[in-house]
Amino acid sequence: MLRQRILTAVILGPMLLWLVLWAPPLATLAVIAGAILVGAWEWSRFCGLETLRTRIRYVLLLAAMMALAWRYFGDARVLNAVLVVALIWWLVALVWLAVAPQRKHVLLAALAGIAVLIPTWVALSHLHRAQQGPQLVLFVLLLVFAADIGAYFAGRAFGRLKLAPLVSPGKTWEGVLGGLCGAALIAIAGAFWFKFETSAFLALCSAVAAVSVVGDLTESMFKRHVGLKDSGAILPGHGGILDRIDSITAAAPIFALGMLWFKVLP
């Protein structure tokens, strides 16, 4: 399993770097859209959809909504509204995790898939087309990776206080603090690189790193509701697409909302 994880990461890492920084923009957006639709396919199981027909219908619904979002790509009001919906959803998810993580709700799970995946598509596509867009997309990925790495090592070294034992028993508050420290280092470097005001950008990135934890826990919660260990098996050793992008689905829309407020996005 470890060998598979390493091999998959070694292969996908350079491909991801090329895709974000140097691939033709339409190719990048096509791959992002494809990943979102695979994520929708995986999410359909969280909604209790088991038959091929119902799962395809759910994916087609998401595809239609993605196309609609693309149709209004240049409308700042639509962008702001979609990202605010994401913010509201992640606040709802936080309450759900805190109050009743074992409570299963099929309809809310289906709506959550829309509130998670559509804003991710909108956020990444808008970020990539902005000035310094590929670098902004790479930055938000690095921010999430740094938070994950910081959380992993801090959790292993100091982890004592369980964060969400009913959802993800291995996660600890010490790990969260380690993740925030890792994200802070990347944020300071990013403020220097993009010439943003350091304290404001650090605050934004800290919020993004914190909400990325909620994204991770939320996917874990939905998997537990339907008895799944992984969302899929498309990535050998890693599970499904959602298992790799769960934190990004929370981080990207909040980061894009911050960039909108920073007036980086049109």
CYANA upper distance limits for C-alpha pairs under 8 A (distance plus 0.5 A):
  1 MET  CA      5 ARG  CA      6.74
  1 MET  CA    237 GLY  CA      5.88
  2 LEU  CA      6 ILE  CA      6.70
  2 LEU  CA    237 GLY  CA      7.38
  3 ARG  CA      7 LEU  CA      6.54
  3 ARG  CA    237 GLY  CA      8.37
  4 GLN  CA      8 THR  CA      6.50
  4 GLN  CA    236 PRO  CA      6.38
  4 GLN  CA    237 GLY  CA      5.40
  5 ARG  CA      9 ALA  CA      6.65
  5 ARG  CA    236 PRO  CA      7.08
  5 ARG  CA    237 GLY  CA      4.91
  5 ARG  CA    238 HIS  CA      6.42
  6 ILE  CA     10 VAL  CA      6.56
  7 LEU  CA     11 ILE  CA      6.73
  8 THR  CA     12 LEU  CA      6.48
  8 THR  CA    235 LEU  CA      7.56
  8 THR  CA    236 PRO  CA      7.04
  8 THR  CA    237 GLY  CA      7.85
  8 THR  CA    238 HIS  CA      8.49
  9 ALA  CA     13 GLY  CA      6.06
 10 VAL  CA     14 PRO  CA      7.72
 11 ILE  CA     15 MET  CA      7.36
 12 LEU  CA     16 LEU  CA      6.41
 13 GLY  CA     17 LEU  CA      6.80
 14 PRO  CA     18 TRP  CA      6.65
 15 MET  CA     19 LEU  CA      6.50
 16 LEU  CA     20 VAL  CA      6.61
 17 LEU  CA     21 LEU  CA      6.59
 17 LEU  CA     22 TRP  CA      8.41
 17 LEU  CA    138 LEU  CA      8.23
 18 TRP  CA     22 TRP  CA      5.69
 18 TRP  CA     23 ALA  CA      6.51
 19 LEU  CA     23 ALA  CA      5.32
 19 LEU  CA     27 ALA  CA      8.30
 19 LEU  CA     28 THR  CA      6.24
 20 VAL  CA     28 THR  CA      7.04
 20 VAL  CA    134 PRO  CA      6.07
 20 VAL  CA    135 GLN  CA      8.35
 20 VAL  CA    137 VAL  CA      7.53
 20 VAL  CA    138 LEU  CA      7.07
 21 LEU  CA    134 PRO  CA      5.69
 21 LEU  CA    135 GLN  CA      7.35
 21 LEU  CA    138 LEU  CA      8.13
 23 ALA  CA     27 ALA  CA      6.92
 23 ALA  CA     28 THR  CA      6.75
 24 PRO  CA     28 THR  CA      6.92
 25 PRO  CA     29 LEU  CA      6.70
 25 PRO  CA    128 HIS  CA      8.31
 25 PRO  CA    129 ARG  CA      8.26
 26 LEU  CA     30 ALA  CA      6.49
 27 ALA  CA     31 VAL  CA      6.75
 28 THR  CA     32 ILE  CA      6.73
 29 LEU  CA     33 ALA  CA      6.53
 29 LEU  CA    125 SER  CA      6.82
 30 ALA  CA     34 GLY  CA      6.57
 31 VAL  CA     35 ALA  CA      6.61
 32 ILE  CA     36 ILE  CA      6.71
 32 ILE  CA    121 TRP  CA      7.60
 32 ILE  CA    124 LEU  CA      8.33
 32 ILE  CA    125 SER  CA      8.43
 33 ALA  CA     37 LEU  CA      6.74
 33 ALA  CA    121 TRP  CA      7.25
 34 GLY  CA     38 VAL  CA      6.72
 35 ALA  CA     39 GLY  CA      6.59
 35 ALA  CA    241 ILE  CA      7.46
 36 ILE  CA     40 ALA  CA      6.68
 36 ILE  CA    117 LEU  CA      6.86
 36 ILE  CA    120 THR  CA      8.49
 36 ILE  CA    121 TRP  CA      7.38
 37 LEU  CA     41 TRP  CA      6.77
 37 LEU  CA     59 VAL  CA      6.82
 37 LEU  CA     62 LEU  CA      7.77
 37 LEU  CA     63 ALA  CA      7.39
 38 VAL  CA     42 GLU  CA      6.85
 38 VAL  CA    241 ILE  CA      7.36
 39 GLY  CA     43 TRP  CA      6.49
 39 GLY  CA    117 LEU  CA      8.17
 39 GLY  CA    240 GLY  CA      8.42
 39 GLY  CA    241 ILE  CA      6.26
 39 GLY  CA    242 LEU  CA      6.07
 40 ALA  CA     44 SER  CA      6.62
 40 ALA  CA     58 TYR  CA      7.83
 40 ALA  CA     59 VAL  CA      6.00
 40 ALA  CA     62 LEU  CA      7.48
 40 ALA  CA    113 GLY  CA      7.54
 40 ALA  CA    117 LEU  CA      7.80
 41 TRP  CA     45 ARG  CA      8.06
 41 TRP  CA     55 ARG  CA      6.96
 41 TRP  CA     56 ILE  CA      7.80
 41 TRP  CA     58 TYR  CA      7.98
 41 TRP  CA     59 VAL  CA      6.25
 42 GLU  CA     46 PHE  CA      8.12
 42 GLU  CA    231 SER  CA      6.26
 42 GLU  CA    232 GLY  CA      6.76
 42 GLU  CA    240 GLY  CA      7.95
 42 GLU  CA    241 ILE  CA      8.33
 42 GLU  CA    242 LEU  CA      7.73
 43 TRP  CA     47 CYS  CA      7.49
 43 TRP  CA    110 ALA  CA      8.46
 43 TRP  CA    113 GLY  CA      6.89
 43 TRP  CA    231 SER  CA      7.95
 43 TRP  CA    242 LEU  CA      8.40
 44 SER  CA     48 GLY  CA      7.46
 44 SER  CA     49 LEU  CA      6.17
 44 SER  CA     50 GLU  CA      8.43
 44 SER  CA     55 ARG  CA      6.13
 44 SER  CA     58 TYR  CA      6.99
 44 SER  CA     59 VAL  CA      8.14
 44 SER  CA    110 ALA  CA      7.74
 44 SER  CA    113 GLY  CA      8.48
 45 ARG  CA     49 LEU  CA      5.69
 45 ARG  CA     50 GLU  CA      6.82
 45 ARG  CA     55 ARG  CA      8.12
 45 ARG  CA    226 VAL  CA      8.04
 46 PHE  CA    106 VAL  CA      7.99
 46 PHE  CA    109 ALA  CA      6.91
 46 PHE  CA    110 ALA  CA      7.95
 46 PHE  CA    222 PHE  CA      6.34
 46 PHE  CA    223 LYS  CA      7.08
 46 PHE  CA    225 HIS  CA      7.92
 46 PHE  CA    226 VAL  CA      6.73
 47 CYS  CA    106 VAL  CA      5.45
 47 CYS  CA    107 LEU  CA      7.34
 47 CYS  CA    109 ALA  CA      5.90
 47 CYS  CA    110 ALA  CA      5.67
 48 GLY  CA    106 VAL  CA      6.92
 48 GLY  CA    226 VAL  CA      7.88
 49 LEU  CA     54 THR  CA      6.57
 49 LEU  CA     55 ARG  CA      6.35
 50 GLU  CA     54 THR  CA      7.64
 50 GLU  CA     55 ARG  CA      7.26
 51 THR  CA     55 ARG  CA      6.78
 52 LEU  CA     56 ILE  CA      6.60
 53 ARG  CA     57 ARG  CA      6.73
 54 THR  CA     58 TYR  CA      6.84
 55 ARG  CA     59 VAL  CA      6.89
 56 ILE  CA     60 LEU  CA      6.59
 57 ARG  CA     61 LEU  CA      6.62
 58 TYR  CA     62 LEU  CA      6.91
 59 VAL  CA     63 ALA  CA      6.63
 60 LEU  CA     64 ALA  CA      6.59
 61 LEU  CA     65 MET  CA      6.82
 62 LEU  CA     66 MET  CA      6.63
 62 LEU  CA    114 ILE  CA      7.30
 62 LEU  CA    118 ILE  CA      7.83
 63 ALA  CA     67 ALA  CA      6.70
 64 ALA  CA     68 LEU  CA      6.68
 65 MET  CA     69 ALA  CA      6.63
 65 MET  CA    118 ILE  CA      7.73
 66 MET  CA     70 TRP  CA      6.70
 66 MET  CA    118 ILE  CA      6.77
 66 MET  CA    121 TRP  CA      7.71
 66 MET  CA    122 VAL  CA      8.41
 67 ALA  CA     71 ARG  CA      6.65
 68 LEU  CA     72 TYR  CA      7.15
 69 ALA  CA     73 PHE  CA      6.61
 69 ALA  CA     78 VAL  CA      8.46
 69 ALA  CA    122 VAL  CA      7.48
 70 TRP  CA    122 VAL  CA      8.37
 72 TYR  CA     78 VAL  CA      7.48
 73 PHE  CA     78 VAL  CA      8.38
 73 PHE  CA     79 LEU  CA      8.03
 73 PHE  CA    126 HIS  CA      8.41
 75 ASP  CA     79 LEU  CA      6.95
 76 ALA  CA     80 ASN  CA      6.58
 76 ALA  CA    266 PRO  CA      7.28
 77 ARG  CA     81 ALA  CA      6.55
 78 VAL  CA     82 VAL  CA      6.59
 79 LEU  CA     83 LEU  CA      6.76
 79 LEU  CA    122 VAL  CA      7.76
 80 ASN  CA     84 VAL  CA      6.55
 80 ASN  CA    257 LEU  CA      7.60
 80 ASN  CA    260 LEU  CA      8.20
 81 ALA  CA     85 VAL  CA      6.68
 82 VAL  CA     86 ALA  CA      6.96
 82 VAL  CA    118 ILE  CA      8.46
 82 VAL  CA    119 PRO  CA      6.36
 82 VAL  CA    122 VAL  CA      8.14
 83 LEU  CA     87 LEU  CA      6.84
 83 LEU  CA    119 PRO  CA      6.43
 83 LEU  CA    123 ALA  CA      7.93
 83 LEU  CA    253 PRO  CA      6.20
 83 LEU  CA    254 ILE  CA      7.51
 83 LEU  CA    256 ALA  CA      8.05
 83 LEU  CA    257 LEU  CA      6.46
 84 VAL  CA     88 ILE  CA      6.68
 84 VAL  CA    257 LEU  CA      8.05
 85 VAL  CA     89 TRP  CA      6.62
 85 VAL  CA    115 ALA  CA      7.32
 85 VAL  CA    119 PRO  CA      8.38
 86 ALA  CA     90 TRP  CA      6.74
 86 ALA  CA    115 ALA  CA      6.34
 86 ALA  CA    116 VAL  CA      7.11
 86 ALA  CA    119 PRO  CA      6.59
 86 ALA  CA    250 ALA  CA      8.31
 86 ALA  CA    253 PRO  CA      7.06
 86 ALA  CA    254 ILE  CA      8.02
 87 LEU  CA     91 LEU  CA      6.90
 87 LEU  CA    253 PRO  CA      8.18
 87 LEU  CA    254 ILE  CA      7.10
 88 ILE  CA     92 VAL  CA      6.79
 89 TRP  CA     93 ALA  CA      6.55
 89 TRP  CA    112 ALA  CA      7.93
 89 TRP  CA    115 ALA  CA      6.96
 89 TRP  CA    116 VAL  CA      8.27
 90 TRP  CA     94 LEU  CA      6.56
 90 TRP  CA    211 VAL  CA      7.86
 90 TRP  CA    214 VAL  CA      7.71
 90 TRP  CA    215 GLY  CA      8.12
 90 TRP  CA    250 ALA  CA      7.71
 91 LEU  CA     95 VAL  CA      6.94
 92 VAL  CA     96 TRP  CA      6.67
 93 ALA  CA     97 LEU  CA      6.56
 93 ALA  CA    214 VAL  CA      7.83
 93 ALA  CA    218 THR  CA      7.18
 94 LEU  CA     98 ALA  CA      6.65
 94 LEU  CA    214 VAL  CA      6.89
 95 VAL  CA     99 VAL  CA      6.37
 95 VAL  CA    100 ALA  CA      8.48
 96 TRP  CA    100 ALA  CA      5.90
 96 TRP  CA    101 PRO  CA      6.28
 97 LEU  CA    101 PRO  CA      5.08
 97 LEU  CA    164 ALA  CA      8.41
 97 LEU  CA    217 LEU  CA      8.22
 97 LEU  CA    218 THR  CA      7.63
 97 LEU  CA    221 MET  CA      8.22
101 PRO  CA    166 LEU  CA      7.56
101 PRO  CA    167 VAL  CA      7.37
101 PRO  CA    221 MET  CA      7.01
102 GLN  CA    166 LEU  CA      7.87
102 GLN  CA    167 VAL  CA      8.46
102 GLN  CA    221 MET  CA      8.03
102 GLN  CA    225 HIS  CA      7.54
103 ARG  CA    225 HIS  CA      8.31
104 LYS  CA    222 PHE  CA      8.46
104 LYS  CA    225 HIS  CA      6.41
105 HIS  CA    109 ALA  CA      6.61
106 VAL  CA    110 ALA  CA      6.83
107 LEU  CA    111 LEU  CA      6.81
108 LEU  CA    112 ALA  CA      6.37
109 ALA  CA    113 GLY  CA      6.87
109 ALA  CA    222 PHE  CA      8.04
110 ALA  CA    114 ILE  CA      7.48
111 LEU  CA    115 ALA  CA      6.84
112 ALA  CA    116 VAL  CA      6.41
113 GLY  CA    117 LEU  CA      6.38
114 ILE  CA    118 ILE  CA      6.13
115 ALA  CA    119 PRO  CA      7.01
116 VAL  CA    120 THR  CA      6.96
116 VAL  CA    249 THR  CA      6.67
116 VAL  CA    250 ALA  CA      7.68
117 LEU  CA    121 TRP  CA      6.81
117 LEU  CA    249 THR  CA      7.21
118 ILE  CA    122 VAL  CA      6.72
119 PRO  CA    123 ALA  CA      6.28
119 PRO  CA    249 THR  CA      8.39
119 PRO  CA    253 PRO  CA      6.37
120 THR  CA    124 LEU  CA      6.57
120 THR  CA    248 ILE  CA      8.33
120 THR  CA    249 THR  CA      5.81
120 THR  CA    250 ALA  CA      8.08
120 THR  CA    252 ALA  CA      6.63
120 THR  CA    253 PRO  CA      6.22
121 TRP  CA    125 SER  CA      6.49
122 VAL  CA    126 HIS  CA      6.53
122 VAL  CA    253 PRO  CA      8.24
123 ALA  CA    127 LEU  CA      6.49
123 ALA  CA    252 ALA  CA      6.46
123 ALA  CA    253 PRO  CA      5.53
123 ALA  CA    256 ALA  CA      6.04
124 LEU  CA    128 HIS  CA      6.49
124 LEU  CA    137 VAL  CA      7.23
124 LEU  CA    252 ALA  CA      7.08
124 LEU  CA    253 PRO  CA      8.21
124 LEU  CA    256 ALA  CA      8.29
125 SER  CA    129 ARG  CA      6.93
126 HIS  CA    130 ALA  CA      6.82
126 HIS  CA    256 ALA  CA      8.40
126 HIS  CA    265 LEU  CA      7.84
127 LEU  CA    133 GLY  CA      5.69
127 LEU  CA    134 PRO  CA      7.93
127 LEU  CA    136 LEU  CA      6.97
127 LEU  CA    137 VAL  CA      6.70
127 LEU  CA    256 ALA  CA      7.12
127 LEU  CA    265 LEU  CA      7.62
128 HIS  CA    132 GLN  CA      8.32
128 HIS  CA    133 GLY  CA      4.58
128 HIS  CA    134 PRO  CA      5.50
128 HIS  CA    135 GLN  CA      8.47
128 HIS  CA    136 LEU  CA      7.58
128 HIS  CA    137 VAL  CA      6.55
129 ARG  CA    133 GLY  CA      5.80
129 ARG  CA    134 PRO  CA      8.02
130 ALA  CA    264 VAL  CA      7.80
130 ALA  CA    265 LEU  CA      6.51
130 ALA  CA    266 PRO  CA      8.14
131 GLN  CA    264 VAL  CA      8.03
132 GLN  CA    136 LEU  CA      6.78
133 GLY  CA    137 VAL  CA      6.76
134 PRO  CA    138 LEU  CA      6.68
135 GLN  CA    139 PHE  CA      6.47
136 LEU  CA    140 VAL  CA      6.82
137 VAL  CA    141 LEU  CA      6.88
138 LEU  CA    142 LEU  CA      6.63
139 PHE  CA    143 LEU  CA      6.51
139 PHE  CA    190 GLY  CA      7.77
140 VAL  CA    144 VAL  CA      6.81
140 VAL  CA    251 ALA  CA      7.91
140 VAL  CA    252 ALA  CA      7.15
140 VAL  CA    255 PHE  CA      7.79
141 LEU  CA    145 PHE  CA      6.68
141 LEU  CA    248 ILE  CA      7.66
142 LEU  CA    146 ALA  CA      6.41
142 LEU  CA    186 ILE  CA      7.97
143 LEU  CA    147 ALA  CA      6.72
143 LEU  CA    183 ALA  CA      5.93
143 LEU  CA    186 ILE  CA      6.58
143 LEU  CA    187 ALA  CA      7.76
143 LEU  CA    205 CYS  CA      8.15
143 LEU  CA    209 ALA  CA      7.64
144 VAL  CA    148 ASP  CA      6.64
144 VAL  CA    183 ALA  CA      7.73
144 VAL  CA    209 ALA  CA      6.91
144 VAL  CA    212 SER  CA      7.51
144 VAL  CA    247 SER  CA      7.39
144 VAL  CA    248 ILE  CA      7.24
144 VAL  CA    251 ALA  CA      7.82
145 PHE  CA    149 ILE  CA      6.59
146 ALA  CA    150 GLY  CA      6.45
146 ALA  CA    179 GLY  CA      7.35
146 ALA  CA    182 GLY  CA      5.65
146 ALA  CA    183 ALA  CA      5.96
146 ALA  CA    186 ILE  CA      7.64
147 ALA  CA    151 ALA  CA      6.47
147 ALA  CA    178 GLY  CA      7.89
147 ALA  CA    179 GLY  CA      4.36
147 ALA  CA    180 LEU  CA      6.45
147 ALA  CA    181 CYS  CA      7.98
147 ALA  CA    182 GLY  CA      5.73
147 ALA  CA    183 ALA  CA      5.49
147 ALA  CA    209 ALA  CA      6.77
148 ASP  CA    152 TYR  CA      6.60
148 ASP  CA    179 GLY  CA      6.41
149 ILE  CA    153 PHE  CA      6.83
149 ILE  CA    179 GLY  CA      7.29
149 ILE  CA    182 GLY  CA      7.88
150 GLY  CA    154 ALA  CA      6.45
150 GLY  CA    175 GLY  CA      7.59
150 GLY  CA    178 GLY  CA      5.23
150 GLY  CA    179 GLY  CA      4.68
150 GLY  CA    180 LEU  CA      7.89
150 GLY  CA    181 CYS  CA      7.39
150 GLY  CA    182 GLY  CA      5.51
150 GLY  CA    183 ALA  CA      8.32
151 ALA  CA    155 GLY  CA      6.17
151 ALA  CA    174 GLU  CA      8.04
151 ALA  CA    175 GLY  CA      4.48
151 ALA  CA    176 VAL  CA      5.92
151 ALA  CA    177 LEU  CA      7.51
151 ALA  CA    178 GLY  CA      5.27
151 ALA  CA    179 GLY  CA      4.60
151 ALA  CA    180 LEU  CA      8.27
151 ALA  CA    182 GLY  CA      8.42
152 TYR  CA    156 ARG  CA      6.68
152 TYR  CA    175 GLY  CA      6.74
152 TYR  CA    178 GLY  CA      8.36
152 TYR  CA    179 GLY  CA      8.20
153 PHE  CA    157 ALA  CA      6.59
153 PHE  CA    175 GLY  CA      7.83
153 PHE  CA    178 GLY  CA      7.97
154 ALA  CA    158 PHE  CA      6.15
154 ALA  CA    159 GLY  CA      7.20
154 ALA  CA    174 GLU  CA      6.72
154 ALA  CA    175 GLY  CA      5.40
154 ALA  CA    177 LEU  CA      8.22
154 ALA  CA    178 GLY  CA      5.53
154 ALA  CA    179 GLY  CA      8.14
155 GLY  CA    159 GLY  CA      4.71
155 GLY  CA    160 ARG  CA      8.39
155 GLY  CA    171 LYS  CA      7.58
155 GLY  CA    172 THR  CA      6.62
155 GLY  CA    173 TRP  CA      8.38
155 GLY  CA    174 GLU  CA      6.18
155 GLY  CA    175 GLY  CA      4.51
155 GLY  CA    176 VAL  CA      8.28
155 GLY  CA    178 GLY  CA      7.88
156 ARG  CA    175 GLY  CA      8.25
158 PHE  CA    174 GLU  CA      6.74
158 PHE  CA    175 GLY  CA      8.17
159 GLY  CA    171 LYS  CA      8.44
159 GLY  CA    172 THR  CA      6.02
159 GLY  CA    173 TRP  CA      7.62
159 GLY  CA    174 GLU  CA      5.71
159 GLY  CA    175 GLY  CA      6.76
160 ARG  CA    172 THR  CA      6.96
160 ARG  CA    173 TRP  CA      8.21
160 ARG  CA    174 GLU  CA      7.59
161 LEU  CA    172 THR  CA      5.83
161 LEU  CA    173 TRP  CA      6.18
161 LEU  CA    174 GLU  CA      7.45
162 LYS  CA    169 PRO  CA      7.29
162 LYS  CA    170 GLY  CA      7.87
162 LYS  CA    171 LYS  CA      6.62
162 LYS  CA    172 THR  CA      4.86
162 LYS  CA    173 TRP  CA      6.74
163 LEU  CA    168 SER  CA      8.36
163 LEU  CA    169 PRO  CA      8.10
163 LEU  CA    171 LYS  CA      6.09
163 LEU  CA    172 THR  CA      5.02
163 LEU  CA    173 TRP  CA      5.74
164 ALA  CA    168 SER  CA      6.17
164 ALA  CA    169 PRO  CA      6.76
164 ALA  CA    171 LYS  CA      7.33
164 ALA  CA    172 THR  CA      8.10
164 ALA  CA    217 LEU  CA      8.45
165 PRO  CA    169 PRO  CA      4.58
165 PRO  CA    170 GLY  CA      7.91
165 PRO  CA    171 LYS  CA      8.13
167 VAL  CA    217 LEU  CA      7.19
167 VAL  CA    220 SER  CA      6.69
167 VAL  CA    221 MET  CA      5.87
167 VAL  CA    224 ARG  CA      7.77
168 SER  CA    217 LEU  CA      7.27
168 SER  CA    220 SER  CA      7.20
168 SER  CA    221 MET  CA      8.39
171 LYS  CA    175 GLY  CA      7.13
171 LYS  CA    176 VAL  CA      8.42
172 THR  CA    176 VAL  CA      7.02
173 TRP  CA    177 LEU  CA      6.87
174 GLU  CA    178 GLY  CA      6.73
175 GLY  CA    179 GLY  CA      6.61
176 VAL  CA    180 LEU  CA      6.74
176 VAL  CA    210 ALA  CA      8.29
176 VAL  CA    213 VAL  CA      8.19
177 LEU  CA    181 CYS  CA      6.76
178 GLY  CA    182 GLY  CA      6.76
179 GLY  CA    183 ALA  CA      6.62
179 GLY  CA    209 ALA  CA      7.90
180 LEU  CA    184 ALA  CA      6.51
180 LEU  CA    206 SER  CA      6.76
180 LEU  CA    209 ALA  CA      6.80
180 LEU  CA    210 ALA  CA      7.62
181 CYS  CA    185 LEU  CA      7.00
182 GLY  CA    186 ILE  CA      7.19
183 ALA  CA    187 ALA  CA      6.53
183 ALA  CA    205 CYS  CA      7.46
183 ALA  CA    206 SER  CA      7.22
183 ALA  CA    209 ALA  CA      6.91
184 ALA  CA    188 ILE  CA      6.68
184 ALA  CA    202 LEU  CA      6.91
184 ALA  CA    205 CYS  CA      7.64
184 ALA  CA    206 SER  CA      7.09
185 LEU  CA    189 ALA  CA      6.93
186 ILE  CA    190 GLY  CA      6.50
187 ALA  CA    191 ALA  CA      6.56
187 ALA  CA    201 PHE  CA      7.34
187 ALA  CA    202 LEU  CA      6.00
187 ALA  CA    205 CYS  CA      6.53
188 ILE  CA    192 PHE  CA      6.92
188 ILE  CA    198 THR  CA      6.99
188 ILE  CA    201 PHE  CA      8.40
188 ILE  CA    202 LEU  CA      7.01
189 ALA  CA    193 TRP  CA      6.70
190 GLY  CA    194 PHE  CA      6.40
190 GLY  CA    195 LYS  CA      8.38
190 GLY  CA    196 PHE  CA      8.41
191 ALA  CA    195 LYS  CA      5.89
191 ALA  CA    196 PHE  CA      5.20
191 ALA  CA    197 GLU  CA      6.97
191 ALA  CA    198 THR  CA      5.88
191 ALA  CA    201 PHE  CA      6.83
191 ALA  CA    202 LEU  CA      8.18
192 PHE  CA    196 PHE  CA      7.25
192 PHE  CA    198 THR  CA      8.01
196 PHE  CA    200 ALA  CA      8.44
196 PHE  CA    201 PHE  CA      6.95
197 GLU  CA    201 PHE  CA      6.61
198 THR  CA    202 LEU  CA      6.38
199 SER  CA    203 ALA  CA      6.68
200 ALA  CA    204 LEU  CA      6.80
201 PHE  CA    205 CYS  CA      6.60
202 LEU  CA    206 SER  CA      6.52
203 ALA  CA    207 ALA  CA      6.80
204 LEU  CA    208 VAL  CA      6.71
204 LEU  CA    255 PHE  CA      7.76
204 LEU  CA    258 GLY  CA      7.12
205 CYS  CA    209 ALA  CA      6.53
205 CYS  CA    255 PHE  CA      7.81
206 SER  CA    210 ALA  CA      6.63
207 ALA  CA    211 VAL  CA      6.66
208 VAL  CA    212 SER  CA      6.63
208 VAL  CA    250 ALA  CA      8.27
208 VAL  CA    251 ALA  CA      5.60
208 VAL  CA    252 ALA  CA      8.36
208 VAL  CA    254 ILE  CA      6.59
208 VAL  CA    255 PHE  CA      6.59
209 ALA  CA    213 VAL  CA      7.31
209 ALA  CA    251 ALA  CA      7.24
210 ALA  CA    214 VAL  CA      7.49
211 VAL  CA    215 GLY  CA      6.86
211 VAL  CA    247 SER  CA      8.34
211 VAL  CA    250 ALA  CA      6.53
211 VAL  CA    251 ALA  CA      6.70
212 SER  CA    216 ASP  CA      6.85
212 SER  CA    246 ASP  CA      8.22
212 SER  CA    247 SER  CA      4.84
212 SER  CA    248 ILE  CA      6.95
212 SER  CA    249 THR  CA      8.20
212 SER  CA    250 ALA  CA      5.70
212 SER  CA    251 ALA  CA      5.52
213 VAL  CA    217 LEU  CA      6.70
213 VAL  CA    247 SER  CA      6.78
214 VAL  CA    218 THR  CA      6.40
214 VAL  CA    247 SER  CA      7.98
214 VAL  CA    250 ALA  CA      7.81
215 GLY  CA    219 GLU  CA      6.89
215 GLY  CA    246 ASP  CA      5.91
215 GLY  CA    247 SER  CA      5.26
215 GLY  CA    248 ILE  CA      7.99
215 GLY  CA    249 THR  CA      7.14
215 GLY  CA    250 ALA  CA      5.53
215 GLY  CA    251 ALA  CA      8.25
216 ASP  CA    220 SER  CA      6.89
216 ASP  CA    246 ASP  CA      5.60
216 ASP  CA    247 SER  CA      5.47
217 LEU  CA    221 MET  CA      6.57
218 THR  CA    222 PHE  CA      6.85
219 GLU  CA    223 LYS  CA      6.69
219 GLU  CA    242 LEU  CA      8.14
219 GLU  CA    243 ASP  CA      8.28
219 GLU  CA    246 ASP  CA      6.84
220 SER  CA    224 ARG  CA      6.72
221 MET  CA    225 HIS  CA      6.81
222 PHE  CA    226 VAL  CA      7.22
223 LYS  CA    227 GLY  CA      6.47
223 LYS  CA    228 LEU  CA      5.36
223 LYS  CA    229 LYS  CA      7.09
223 LYS  CA    230 ASP  CA      7.68
223 LYS  CA    231 SER  CA      7.38
224 ARG  CA    228 LEU  CA      6.45
224 ARG  CA    229 LYS  CA      7.98
230 ASP  CA    239 GLY  CA      5.77
230 ASP  CA    240 GLY  CA      6.81
230 ASP  CA    243 ASP  CA      7.18
231 SER  CA    239 GLY  CA      6.89
231 SER  CA    240 GLY  CA      5.45
231 SER  CA    241 ILE  CA      7.83
231 SER  CA    242 LEU  CA      6.65
231 SER  CA    243 ASP  CA      6.67
232 GLY  CA    239 GLY  CA      5.71
232 GLY  CA    240 GLY  CA      4.26
232 GLY  CA    241 ILE  CA      7.51
232 GLY  CA    242 LEU  CA      8.33
232 GLY  CA    243 ASP  CA      8.41
233 ALA  CA    238 HIS  CA      8.01
233 ALA  CA    239 GLY  CA      4.97
233 ALA  CA    240 GLY  CA      5.37
234 ILE  CA    239 GLY  CA      6.77
234 ILE  CA    240 GLY  CA      5.71
234 ILE  CA    241 ILE  CA      7.41
235 LEU  CA    239 GLY  CA      5.83
235 LEU  CA    240 GLY  CA      6.31
235 LEU  CA    241 ILE  CA      7.63
238 HIS  CA    243 ASP  CA      7.54
238 HIS  CA    244 ARG  CA      7.69
239 GLY  CA    243 ASP  CA      6.58
239 GLY  CA    244 ARG  CA      8.32
240 GLY  CA    244 ARG  CA      7.39
241 ILE  CA    245 ILE  CA      6.76
242 LEU  CA    246 ASP  CA      5.74
245 ILE  CA    249 THR  CA      6.55
246 ASP  CA    250 ALA  CA      7.51
247 SER  CA    251 ALA  CA      6.64
248 ILE  CA    252 ALA  CA      6.06
249 THR  CA    253 PRO  CA      7.57
250 ALA  CA    254 ILE  CA      7.30
251 ALA  CA    255 PHE  CA      6.50
252 ALA  CA    256 ALA  CA      6.50
253 PRO  CA    257 LEU  CA      6.55
254 ILE  CA    258 GLY  CA      6.74
255 PHE  CA    259 MET  CA      6.73
256 ALA  CA    260 LEU  CA      6.62
256 ALA  CA    265 LEU  CA      8.25
257 LEU  CA    261 TRP  CA      6.84
258 GLY  CA    262 PHE  CA      6.55
259 MET  CA    263 LYS  CA      6.55
259 MET  CA    264 VAL  CA      5.64
259 MET  CA    265 LEU  CA      6.38
260 LEU  CA    264 VAL  CA      6.30
260 LEU  CA    265 LEU  CA      5.38
260 LEU  CA    266 PRO  CA      7.64
